[in-house]
Amino acid sequence: MTTFTAFTTLADRDSAEALAELVEELDPAPYGVGVFEIEDGSDRWEVGAYFLERPDDVALALLAMSHTAAPFAISELPDIDWVAHVRRELAPVVAGRFFVYGSHDADKVPEGSIPLLIEAAMAFGTGHHGTTLGCLSALDRLEREGLRARNVADIGCGTAVLAMAAAKLWPETVLASDIDPVAVETAAANVEANGMSGQVVCLEAAGFEHPRLKENAPFDLIFANILKAPLIALAPDMGKYCAESGHVILSGILHEQADDVIAAYVAEGFTLASRNEHGDWTTLVMQRKQ
């Protein structure tokens, strides 16, 4: 099956999201549109769309001009079995005691490790990205240092790999939420594939805006592996829903953004417990004061 892509960049998130909405209305319509912050510290945003037919070049050019965006770069992707390709490219990941792998590497799980199965078709958040690796390493370190979390939430859970990792360590129910319904479906599928149904409960929610999250608060441990802006926006709710002496593990933060995130959480009653770097990314562990 032939696939076409169209990508452009813009100066701010609001413009990117407005442009993405208009791209979704094109004819032929895309089967997927995404808005992403470019991970180079430039504060620019990317809009990407995927089509099963060649998109209308003129319509895309007019949309780009009307939103002060760069001209769309349109490409035709080769007819590739992408899942098979990802399986070849994704080697298992080790983060402390955690071993993140696809089913094609089930025979490689080391004895004594904590295995987490994430299928290649659900590759975002497998542990290969520095943000996920940083969060898993921070979790492993906290547990080794004596943390026993009885109430855990994963906000912006993606594949639910972090929620499952916590549920592997402690026999408590972990709540995993995401604003994206597709991510929630992916998370639930991964939970089932790992035989953890009931241990990890997947919810569709923006931040903490779900009755189950509010009922279960305060949390001893909260993950939020998202981006700088939503992390800062979440800081007041983190202070509200994190237990006294509880921890939050934060990532999706470029190195130069870390001080701003720390300041936002310090203002809400947290102190910095640790700060670690993996590739281009910083992972922060913040602890709420008593």
TAZIZI-V68828 format. One record per backbone hydrogen bond with DSSP energy under -0.5 kcal/mol. CO is the residue of the C=O (numbers start at 1). NH is the residue of the N-H. If there is no record, write none. Layout:
BEGIN
co:CO nh:NH
co:CO nh:NH
END
This chain:
BEGIN
co:3 nh:77
co:4 nh:51
co:5 nh:75
co:6 nh:49
co:7 nh:73
co:8 nh:47
co:9 nh:70
co:10 nh:45
co:12 nh:16
co:13 nh:17
co:14 nh:18
co:15 nh:19
co:16 nh:20
co:17 nh:21
co:18 nh:22
co:19 nh:23
co:20 nh:24
co:22 nh:25
co:23 nh:26
co:32 nh:50
co:34 nh:48
co:36 nh:46
co:38 nh:40
co:38 nh:41
co:44 nh:38
co:45 nh:10
co:46 nh:36
co:47 nh:8
co:48 nh:34
co:49 nh:6
co:50 nh:31
co:50 nh:32
co:51 nh:4
co:55 nh:57
co:56 nh:60
co:57 nh:61
co:58 nh:62
co:59 nh:63
co:60 nh:64
co:61 nh:65
co:62 nh:66
co:63 nh:67
co:64 nh:67
co:64 nh:69
co:65 nh:68
co:72 nh:74
co:73 nh:7
co:75 nh:5
co:75 nh:77
co:77 nh:3
co:78 nh:80
co:80 nh:82
co:81 nh:85
co:82 nh:86
co:83 nh:87
co:84 nh:88
co:85 nh:89
co:86 nh:90
co:89 nh:91
co:93 nh:95
co:93 nh:100
co:95 nh:98
co:97 nh:114
co:98 nh:95
co:99 nh:101
co:99 nh:116
co:100 nh:93
co:101 nh:118
co:102 nh:105
co:103 nh:106
co:105 nh:108
co:106 nh:109
co:110 nh:113
co:113 nh:115
co:114 nh:99
co:116 nh:101
co:116 nh:118
co:119 nh:122
co:120 nh:123
co:123 nh:126
co:129 nh:133
co:130 nh:134
co:131 nh:135
co:132 nh:136
co:133 nh:137
co:134 nh:138
co:135 nh:139
co:136 nh:140
co:137 nh:141
co:138 nh:142
co:139 nh:143
co:140 nh:144
co:141 nh:145
co:142 nh:147
co:143 nh:146
co:148 nh:150
co:151 nh:220
co:151 nh:221
co:152 nh:175
co:153 nh:155
co:153 nh:223
co:154 nh:156
co:154 nh:157
co:154 nh:177
co:155 nh:225
co:157 nh:160
co:160 nh:164
co:161 nh:165
co:162 nh:166
co:163 nh:167
co:164 nh:168
co:165 nh:169
co:166 nh:169
co:166 nh:170
co:170 nh:172
co:173 nh:152
co:174 nh:176
co:174 nh:201
co:175 nh:154
co:176 nh:203
co:177 nh:156
co:177 nh:157
co:178 nh:205
co:179 nh:181
co:180 nh:184
co:181 nh:185
co:182 nh:186
co:183 nh:187
co:184 nh:188
co:185 nh:189
co:186 nh:190
co:187 nh:191
co:188 nh:192
co:189 nh:193
co:190 nh:194
co:191 nh:196
co:192 nh:195
co:196 nh:199
co:196 nh:200
co:199 nh:174
co:200 nh:198
co:200 nh:202
co:201 nh:176
co:203 nh:178
co:203 nh:205
co:205 nh:207
co:206 nh:209
co:208 nh:210
co:210 nh:214
co:211 nh:215
co:212 nh:216
co:213 nh:217
co:219 nh:243
co:220 nh:247
co:221 nh:153
co:222 nh:249
co:223 nh:155
co:224 nh:226
co:224 nh:251
co:227 nh:231
co:228 nh:232
co:229 nh:233
co:230 nh:234
co:231 nh:235
co:232 nh:235
co:234 nh:238
co:235 nh:239
co:236 nh:240
co:237 nh:241
co:238 nh:242
co:241 nh:218
co:241 nh:219
co:243 nh:246
co:246 nh:288
co:247 nh:222
co:248 nh:250
co:248 nh:286
co:249 nh:224
co:250 nh:284
co:251 nh:226
co:252 nh:228
co:252 nh:254
co:253 nh:282
co:254 nh:257
co:254 nh:258
co:255 nh:258
co:257 nh:260
co:257 nh:261
co:258 nh:262
co:259 nh:263
co:260 nh:264
co:261 nh:265
co:262 nh:266
co:263 nh:267
co:265 nh:268
co:265 nh:270
co:266 nh:269
co:269 nh:289
co:271 nh:273
co:271 nh:287
co:274 nh:285
co:276 nh:283
co:278 nh:281
co:280 nh:255
co:281 nh:278
co:282 nh:253
co:283 nh:276
co:284 nh:250
co:284 nh:286
co:285 nh:273
co:285 nh:274
co:286 nh:248
co:287 nh:271
co:288 nh:245
END
